[in-house]
Amino acid sequence: MLYLIWLLAIAAALVLYCRQVYSRFSKHGVKHFRPVPILGNMAKIVLRIDHFADDIMKYYESFPEERFVGRYEFLSPMIVVKDLDLVKKISIKDFEHFLDHRSFVDEKVDPFFGRNLFSLKGQEWKDMRSTLSPAFTSSKIRLMVPFMVEVGDQMIQALKAKIKNSGVDYVDIEAKDLTTRYANDVIASCAFGLKVDSHMKEENEFYQKGKEASTFGYLQLLKFFGFISFPKIMSKLKFTLFTEATTSFFKSLVLSTMRNREEQNIIRPDMIHLLMEAKKGKLSYDDKTTQDADAGFATVEESSVGKKDIDRVWSDSDLIAQAVLFFIAGFETVSSAMSFALHELAINPEVQERLAQEIKENEIKNGGKFDYKSIQDMTYMDMVVSEVLRLWPPAIALDRLCVKDYNLGKPNSKATEDYIIRKGETVGIPSWGFHRDPNYFPNPMKFDPERFSEENKHQIQPFSYMPFGLGPRNCIGSRFALCEVKVMLYQLLQHMEVTPCERTCIPTKLSTESFNIRIKGGHWIRMKNRKTMLFLIWTVAIVAILTLYFRNLYSRFSKYGVKHYKPIPILGNMARILFRIDNFIDDTVRYYECFPKERFVGKYVFMNTGIFIRDLELVKKITIKDFEHFLDHQGFVDEKVDPFFGRNLFSLKGQEWKDMRSTLSPAFTSSKIGLMVPLMVEVGDQMIQTLRTNIKDSGVDHIDIDAKDLTTRYANDVIASCAFGLKVNSHMDKENEFYLNGIKATTFKFTQLLKLLGFFCFPKLLSKFNYTLFPQSMSNFFKNVVLSTMMNREKNNIIRPDMIHLLMEAKKGKLTYDDKTAKDADAGFATVEESAVGKKAVNRVWSDNDLIAQAVLFFFAGFETVSTAMSFALHELALNPDIQERLVQEIKENDFKNDGKFDYKSIQNMTYMDMVISEVLRLWPPAPALDRKCIKEYNLGKPNNEATEDYIIRKGENIGIPTWAIHRDPQYFEDPLKFDPERFSEENKHKIKPFSYLPFGAGPRNCIGSRFALCEVKILLYQLLLNFEVAPCEKTCIPTKIENKTLSVRIKGGHWIRLKIRT
């Protein structure tokens, strides 16, 4: 009975007490939900029906007309403010009435939480804020960025290892776990000076203690509410927010670190160092002197409270308390922001890609490095992070404790009396509600960073956005937190692509199992390597560098008013040739004809500058008058890598070229060439015999033949005989080794063209990789032929009037220039005279390799250029039967006059033969252009009459003389496309303007073998026309078109003609 009486008495007392407590709002017309005894309005949270954020949202949305509403947190009344003007008054204007946060723990029982900046009250809070504020300025935070980057690198390395070991190209990961570990390691480094890798060492003590301290599960939630609602009871029972083990861990860590730094005089720009400086009173607020960009839209500014100088001594426990607070804030709230950022980026790929693009651009702009300032300058990054903090603010609500009675005004427009909040009561500002209010943020559930663009952010109503709180009691670490989030996103998106996975919670729902903001089921995302990121960054960087390089390179002609076509990066003006749109000849003619008023024009041969000369006076200066400025050809190969091409007469430079020219010139006089005529005739007889046999076997009176194949075989056999002393019949033995090596060496198709252009444009690079113009087997073949022949002749004392003999004589110094004593007729109009350079006597010893190199050059020149002239001669004679008949008549007369025999002298006395060959070499010059390399700076004069300054060609730059175009210029050769030998008659040839006709070049560096070439062509035509009629056939290309698939001058489809025996 007594027990029951007491029970009823207590129940009655509690009912009366609760009725009294829960009547606070009703008395003053403040709207609220009906409370449950003891639990107040917390039942749904305690029973895990709603999350705290959902509960706050319910209060915010359920009373739309109210300026503020009431809420009972267990037995404590709390005002939830919904009016922004009232928010402004509470947080700023009347801040002194709401100076403190509500108490959680007794600082005497739990000094490490009771003495931190969040828990301190009144003047102590002001003093601590002033003490700590200088530690959180931009200038201090920027020093910690390298620590954050180092931690980020650890994270990226761990993620890449997981992806590599996954067996697939991705890994599904819980983002809150990932970001918590990252935040743990950042705070370990930036606050405590420790190097921790929680991604590799998942159970490290620092991480475990952080998890214990910041994870608010259900039991921790009840404990937390106990501290809020029954602080005195909790204090009396000596309950603490953290375990003794956690407290001891942080105390030991901070004190030992501080002691070690004091003893060792260690300075590291982290939070421990700043706390030590604060303790000594050495920190001062200096942010405005740093001129940093603002840390972001979400940043809160320090008030005058934090900028005051104070003179107060703090205990070690006070400093430990601040370190612990930094840890909890950094561990939980920052990681929460990061995990929601990754979640939103995963489900909003267009936002992610735009942010990734900004990161790429920043990476390029800053050369792969980033610091505090560059991070803050990233506009879209700040927009994204600002929107994350709007939609998912880590602090769901702000709280303020009323420290002296305050008139909040009327709760709504219909209320009749003001509501006076009493000292000790609490105000709650529902950040979550304001941030999701469509009045302030249209379509609030949409993740839209554009709200924070330069165009839109000024439209955000003041005090509606409060991710880091408001007023003097805002979050002191906002700059640190924003920087940390941005650095993490930067590094992660630089390397990883973030997407949803099967476990991603869509649509997003909050878990009720934790007081912390968590997504139901976890923050699951999928990560895969952003494969193109690094490659693209470097690609874009290289492109940017190349663009600047090419802009400078390709401005050479523009600066001096030299006309040219617009170049393409890397390709210069070579694209049409490279892509086989034009052949080299068409390209040359285009340059020549498109700038008719220019003395010279510019051409970019890939990345090399070249000048094309159009003015004949300038041609004369370059080739003769000022020859010493243009002594050399453009180099192709390194003579050390490829001596058989690098040491020949064409490639040698300077004095070595002069000495070799003087050595070889006596071998090419008319008297020496005259001795080789019988060898040429013998080869011609072989050819005639084969052709007659082929016609006889054809079953008709003719054969159709590719003249280029015919003349190449003839030229091959002539050079084999006259240069190497070998008897070869390529008309019968079609696959002989000598001929096949010639074909390989002289056929420049597309791939060979690229290789040749590579030698021309990048000689050092190709030399470094030991590239040669010809395969080693070919070089060995010619080396063996020359050396074995020379050895055999020396051994057996054999003398044969061929090039090998002349080279052996040259090596011994027994050759002398004797052409003028020979009294031979001139070799023809096209012949070039030897200059004084070639007539000098030299006393120089040449190696066997040097002689082999010259023999190889004779072979190439004889095989390709001479056969080209022959094939075009036959083509024109087939198309011009009247010219052919007149030439045949001259041949017959000469044959009759010399009783069927002919020698060098009689060949040269054939006037019309020389006219025909001269016209062939005009219309179809085997070398479409001549080249010269400038070896010392030279003034080319003004490019045209309108130019204001001279163009100075620099050492190493190239000159091109477009022979083909000059030969077809109507101002020098009337009706230039007509094949007309009369141009070179005795009556007309003196009319040809000097230097307008250059089939064998001009000046000292002209073709040394012009006499040999002319003699060979004339003998071939003599023998062939004496025996055969030449006519077109069905496959003859009429009108004549040049093939663009080869560098050599070829008729499209082949040089097809018809041969029939002449009766």
Secondary structure as the mmCIF struct_conf table of DSSP 4:
data_model
#
loop_
_struct_conf.conf_type_id
_struct_conf.id
_struct_conf.beg_label_comp_id
_struct_conf.beg_label_asym_id
_struct_conf.beg_label_seq_id
_struct_conf.end_label_comp_id
_struct_conf.end_label_asym_id
_struct_conf.end_label_seq_id
HELX_RH_AL_P HELX_RH_AL_P1 LEU A 2 VAL A 21
TURN_TY1_P TURN_TY1_P1 TYR A 22 SER A 23
HELX_RH_AL_P HELX_RH_AL_P2 ARG A 24 LYS A 27
TURN_TY1_P TURN_TY1_P2 HIS A 28 GLY A 29
STRN STRN1 HIS A 32 HIS A 32
HELX_LH_PP_P HELX_LH_PP_P1 PHE A 33 PRO A 35
STRN STRN2 VAL A 36 VAL A 36
TURN_TY1_P TURN_TY1_P3 PRO A 37 LEU A 39
STRN STRN3 GLY A 40 GLY A 40
TURN_TY1_P TURN_TY1_P4 ASN A 41 ASN A 41
HELX_RH_AL_P HELX_RH_AL_P3 ALA A 43 VAL A 46
TURN_TY1_P TURN_TY1_P5 LEU A 47 ARG A 48
BEND BEND1 ILE A 49 ASP A 50
HELX_RH_AL_P HELX_RH_AL_P4 PHE A 52 SER A 62
TURN_TY1_P TURN_TY1_P6 PRO A 64 GLU A 65
BEND BEND2 ARG A 67 ARG A 67
STRN STRN4 PHE A 68 GLU A 73
TURN_TY1_P TURN_TY1_P7 PHE A 74 LEU A 75
STRN STRN5 SER A 76 VAL A 81
HELX_RH_AL_P HELX_RH_AL_P5 LEU A 84 LYS A 88
HELX_RH_PI_P HELX_RH_PI_P1 LYS A 89 LYS A 93
TURN_TY1_P TURN_TY1_P8 ASP A 94 ASP A 94
HELX_RH_3T_P HELX_RH_3T_P1 PHE A 95 HIS A 97
BEND BEND3 PHE A 98 PHE A 98
STRN STRN6 ASP A 100 ASP A 100
HELX_LH_PP_P HELX_LH_PP_P2 HIS A 101 SER A 103
BEND BEND4 VAL A 105 VAL A 105
TURN_TY1_P TURN_TY1_P9 GLU A 107 VAL A 109
HELX_RH_AL_P HELX_RH_AL_P6 PRO A 111 GLY A 114
TURN_TY1_P TURN_TY1_P10 ARG A 115 ARG A 115
BEND BEND5 ASN A 116 ASN A 116
TURN_TY1_P TURN_TY1_P11 LEU A 117 SER A 119
HELX_RH_AL_P HELX_RH_AL_P7 GLY A 122 LEU A 132
HELX_RH_3T_P HELX_RH_3T_P2 SER A 133 PHE A 136
BEND BEND6 THR A 137 THR A 137
HELX_RH_AL_P HELX_RH_AL_P8 SER A 138 ARG A 142
TURN_TY1_P TURN_TY1_P12 LEU A 143 MET A 144
HELX_RH_AL_P HELX_RH_AL_P9 VAL A 145 ASN A 165
TURN_TY1_P TURN_TY1_P13 SER A 166 SER A 166
BEND BEND7 GLY A 167 ASP A 169
STRN STRN7 TYR A 170 GLU A 174
HELX_RH_AL_P HELX_RH_AL_P10 ALA A 175 CYS A 190
TURN_TY1_P TURN_TY1_P14 ALA A 191 PHE A 192
TURN_TY1_P TURN_TY1_P15 SER A 198 MET A 200
BEND BEND8 LYS A 201 LYS A 201
TURN_TY1_P TURN_TY1_P16 GLU A 202 GLU A 203
HELX_RH_AL_P HELX_RH_AL_P11 GLU A 205 SER A 214
HELX_RH_AL_P HELX_RH_AL_P12 TYR A 218 SER A 229
HELX_RH_AL_P HELX_RH_AL_P13 PRO A 231 LYS A 236
TURN_TY1_P TURN_TY1_P17 LEU A 237 LYS A 238
BEND BEND9 LEU A 241 PHE A 242
HELX_RH_AL_P HELX_RH_AL_P14 GLU A 244 GLN A 264
TURN_TY1_P TURN_TY1_P18 ASN A 265 ASN A 265
BEND BEND10 PRO A 269 ASP A 270
HELX_RH_AL_P HELX_RH_AL_P15 MET A 271 LYS A 279
TURN_TY1_P TURN_TY1_P19 LYS A 280 GLY A 281
HELX_RH_3T_P HELX_RH_3T_P3 ASP A 287 THR A 289
BEND BEND11 THR A 290 THR A 290
HELX_LH_PP_P HELX_LH_PP_P3 ASP A 292 ASP A 294
BEND BEND12 ALA A 295 ALA A 295
TURN_TY1_P TURN_TY1_P20 PHE A 297 ALA A 298
TURN_TY1_P TURN_TY1_P21 SER A 304 LYS A 307
HELX_RH_AL_P HELX_RH_AL_P16 ASP A 316 ILE A 328
HELX_RH_PI_P HELX_RH_PI_P2 ALA A 329 VAL A 334
HELX_RH_AL_P HELX_RH_AL_P17 SER A 335 ILE A 347
HELX_RH_AL_P HELX_RH_AL_P18 PRO A 349 LYS A 365
TURN_TY1_P TURN_TY1_P22 ASN A 366 GLY A 368
HELX_RH_AL_P HELX_RH_AL_P19 TYR A 372 GLN A 376
TURN_TY1_P TURN_TY1_P23 ASP A 377 ASP A 377
HELX_RH_AL_P HELX_RH_AL_P20 THR A 379 LEU A 391
BEND BEND13 TRP A 392 TRP A 392
BEND BEND14 PRO A 394 ILE A 396
STRN STRN8 LEU A 398 LEU A 401
BEND BEND15 VAL A 403 LYS A 404
STRN STRN9 TYR A 406 ASN A 407
BEND BEND16 PRO A 411 ASN A 412
TURN_TY1_P TURN_TY1_P24 SER A 413 LYS A 414
BEND BEND17 THR A 416 GLU A 417
STRN STRN10 ILE A 420 ILE A 421
HELX_LH_PP_P HELX_LH_PP_P4 ARG A 422 ARG A 422
TURN_TY1_P TURN_TY1_P25 LYS A 423 GLY A 424
STRN STRN11 THR A 426 ILE A 429
HELX_RH_AL_P HELX_RH_AL_P21 SER A 431 HIS A 435
TURN_TY1_P TURN_TY1_P26 ARG A 436 ARG A 436
TURN_TY1_P TURN_TY1_P27 PRO A 438 TYR A 440
BEND BEND18 PHE A 441 ASN A 443
TURN_TY1_P TURN_TY1_P28 PRO A 444 MET A 445
BEND BEND19 LYS A 446 LYS A 446
HELX_RH_3T_P HELX_RH_3T_P4 PRO A 449 PHE A 452
BEND BEND20 SER A 453 SER A 453
TURN_TY1_P TURN_TY1_P29 GLU A 454 ASN A 456
HELX_RH_3T_P HELX_RH_3T_P5 LYS A 457 GLN A 459
BEND BEND21 ILE A 460 ILE A 460
HELX_LH_PP_P HELX_LH_PP_P5 GLN A 461 GLN A 461
TURN_TY1_P TURN_TY1_P30 PRO A 462 PHE A 463
BEND BEND22 SER A 464 SER A 464
TURN_TY1_P TURN_TY1_P31 PRO A 467 PHE A 468
BEND BEND23 GLY A 471 GLY A 471
TURN_TY1_P TURN_TY1_P32 PRO A 472 ARG A 473
BEND BEND24 ASN A 474 ASN A 474
TURN_TY1_P TURN_TY1_P33 ILE A 476 GLY A 477
HELX_RH_AL_P HELX_RH_AL_P22 SER A 478 HIS A 495
STRN STRN12 MET A 496 THR A 499
TURN_TY1_P TURN_TY1_P34 GLU A 502 ARG A 503
BEND BEND25 ILE A 506 PRO A 507
STRN STRN13 LEU A 510 LEU A 510
BEND BEND26 THR A 512 GLU A 513
BEND BEND27 PHE A 515 ASN A 516
STRN STRN14 ILE A 519 ILE A 519
TURN_TY1_P TURN_TY1_P35 LYS A 520 GLY A 521
STRN STRN15 TRP A 524 ASN A 529
HELX_RH_AL_P HELX_RH_AL_P23 LYS A 531 LEU A 553
TURN_TY1_P TURN_TY1_P36 TYR A 554 SER A 555
HELX_RH_AL_P HELX_RH_AL_P24 ARG A 556 LYS A 559
TURN_TY1_P TURN_TY1_P37 TYR A 560 GLY A 561
HELX_LH_PP_P HELX_LH_PP_P6 TYR A 565 PRO A 567
STRN STRN16 ILE A 568 ILE A 568
TURN_TY1_P TURN_TY1_P38 PRO A 569 LEU A 571
STRN STRN17 GLY A 572 GLY A 572
TURN_TY1_P TURN_TY1_P39 ASN A 573 ASN A 573
HELX_RH_AL_P HELX_RH_AL_P25 ALA A 575 LEU A 578
TURN_TY1_P TURN_TY1_P40 PHE A 579 ARG A 580
BEND BEND28 ILE A 581 ASP A 582
HELX_RH_AL_P HELX_RH_AL_P26 PHE A 584 CYS A 594
TURN_TY1_P TURN_TY1_P41 PRO A 596 LYS A 597
BEND BEND29 ARG A 599 ARG A 599
STRN STRN18 PHE A 600 VAL A 605
TURN_TY1_P TURN_TY1_P42 PHE A 606 MET A 607
STRN STRN19 ASN A 608 ILE A 613
HELX_RH_AL_P HELX_RH_AL_P27 LEU A 616 LYS A 620
HELX_RH_PI_P HELX_RH_PI_P3 LYS A 621 LYS A 625
TURN_TY1_P TURN_TY1_P43 ASP A 626 ASP A 626
HELX_RH_3T_P HELX_RH_3T_P6 PHE A 627 HIS A 629
BEND BEND30 PHE A 630 PHE A 630
STRN STRN20 ASP A 632 ASP A 632
HELX_LH_PP_P HELX_LH_PP_P7 HIS A 633 GLY A 635
BEND BEND31 VAL A 637 VAL A 637
TURN_TY1_P TURN_TY1_P44 GLU A 639 VAL A 641
HELX_RH_AL_P HELX_RH_AL_P28 PRO A 643 GLY A 646
TURN_TY1_P TURN_TY1_P45 ARG A 647 ARG A 647
BEND BEND32 ASN A 648 ASN A 648
TURN_TY1_P TURN_TY1_P46 LEU A 649 SER A 651
HELX_RH_AL_P HELX_RH_AL_P29 GLY A 654 LEU A 664
HELX_RH_3T_P HELX_RH_3T_P7 SER A 665 PHE A 668
BEND BEND33 THR A 669 THR A 669
HELX_RH_AL_P HELX_RH_AL_P30 SER A 670 SER A 698
BEND BEND34 GLY A 699 ASP A 701
STRN STRN21 HIS A 702 ASP A 706
HELX_RH_AL_P HELX_RH_AL_P31 ALA A 707 CYS A 722
TURN_TY1_P TURN_TY1_P47 ALA A 723 PHE A 724
TURN_TY1_P TURN_TY1_P48 SER A 730 MET A 732
BEND BEND35 ASP A 733 ASP A 733
TURN_TY1_P TURN_TY1_P49 LYS A 734 GLU A 735
HELX_RH_AL_P HELX_RH_AL_P32 GLU A 737 THR A 746
HELX_RH_AL_P HELX_RH_AL_P33 PHE A 750 CYS A 761
HELX_RH_AL_P HELX_RH_AL_P34 PRO A 763 LYS A 768
TURN_TY1_P TURN_TY1_P50 PHE A 769 ASN A 770
BEND BEND36 LEU A 773 PHE A 774
HELX_RH_AL_P HELX_RH_AL_P35 GLN A 776 ASN A 796
TURN_TY1_P TURN_TY1_P51 ASN A 797 ASN A 797
BEND BEND37 PRO A 801 ASP A 802
HELX_RH_AL_P HELX_RH_AL_P36 MET A 803 LYS A 812
TURN_TY1_P TURN_TY1_P52 GLY A 813 GLY A 813
HELX_RH_3T_P HELX_RH_3T_P8 ASP A 819 THR A 821
BEND BEND38 ALA A 822 ALA A 822
HELX_LH_PP_P HELX_LH_PP_P8 ASP A 824 ASP A 826
TURN_TY1_P TURN_TY1_P53 PHE A 829 ALA A 830
HELX_RH_AL_P HELX_RH_AL_P37 ALA A 836 LYS A 839
BEND BEND39 LYS A 840 LYS A 840
HELX_RH_AL_P HELX_RH_AL_P38 ASP A 848 PHE A 860
HELX_RH_PI_P HELX_RH_PI_P4 ALA A 861 THR A 865
HELX_RH_AL_P HELX_RH_AL_P39 VAL A 866 LEU A 879
HELX_RH_AL_P HELX_RH_AL_P40 PRO A 881 LYS A 897
TURN_TY1_P TURN_TY1_P54 ASN A 898 GLY A 900
HELX_RH_AL_P HELX_RH_AL_P41 TYR A 904 GLN A 908
TURN_TY1_P TURN_TY1_P55 ASN A 909 ASN A 909
HELX_RH_AL_P HELX_RH_AL_P42 THR A 911 LEU A 923
BEND BEND40 TRP A 924 TRP A 924
BEND BEND41 PRO A 926 PRO A 928
STRN STRN22 LEU A 930 LYS A 933
BEND BEND42 ILE A 935 LYS A 936
STRN STRN23 TYR A 938 ASN A 939
BEND BEND43 PRO A 943 ASN A 944
TURN_TY1_P TURN_TY1_P56 ASN A 945 GLU A 946
BEND BEND44 THR A 948 GLU A 949
STRN STRN24 ILE A 952 ILE A 953
HELX_LH_PP_P HELX_LH_PP_P9 ARG A 954 ARG A 954
TURN_TY1_P TURN_TY1_P57 LYS A 955 GLY A 956
STRN STRN25 ASN A 958 ILE A 961
HELX_RH_AL_P HELX_RH_AL_P43 THR A 963 HIS A 967
TURN_TY1_P TURN_TY1_P58 ARG A 968 ARG A 968
TURN_TY1_P TURN_TY1_P59 PRO A 970 TYR A 972
BEND BEND45 PHE A 973 ASP A 975
TURN_TY1_P TURN_TY1_P60 PRO A 976 LEU A 977
BEND BEND46 LYS A 978 LYS A 978
HELX_RH_3T_P HELX_RH_3T_P9 PRO A 981 PHE A 984
BEND BEND47 SER A 985 SER A 985
TURN_TY1_P TURN_TY1_P61 GLU A 986 ASN A 988
HELX_RH_3T_P HELX_RH_3T_P10 LYS A 989 LYS A 991
BEND BEND48 ILE A 992 ILE A 992
HELX_LH_PP_P HELX_LH_PP_P10 LYS A 993 LYS A 993
TURN_TY1_P TURN_TY1_P62 PRO A 994 PHE A 995
BEND BEND49 SER A 996 SER A 996
TURN_TY1_P TURN_TY1_P63 PRO A 999 PHE A 1000
BEND BEND50 GLY A 1003 GLY A 1003
TURN_TY1_P TURN_TY1_P64 PRO A 1004 ARG A 1005
BEND BEND51 ASN A 1006 ASN A 1006
TURN_TY1_P TURN_TY1_P65 ILE A 1008 GLY A 1009
HELX_RH_AL_P HELX_RH_AL_P44 SER A 1010 ASN A 1027
STRN STRN26 PHE A 1028 ALA A 1031
TURN_TY1_P TURN_TY1_P66 GLU A 1034 LYS A 1035
BEND BEND52 THR A 1036 THR A 1036
BEND BEND53 ILE A 1038 PRO A 1039
STRN STRN27 ILE A 1042 ILE A 1042
BEND BEND54 ASN A 1044 SER A 1048
STRN STRN28 ILE A 1051 ILE A 1051
TURN_TY1_P TURN_TY1_P67 LYS A 1052 GLY A 1053
STRN STRN29 TRP A 1056 ILE A 1061
#
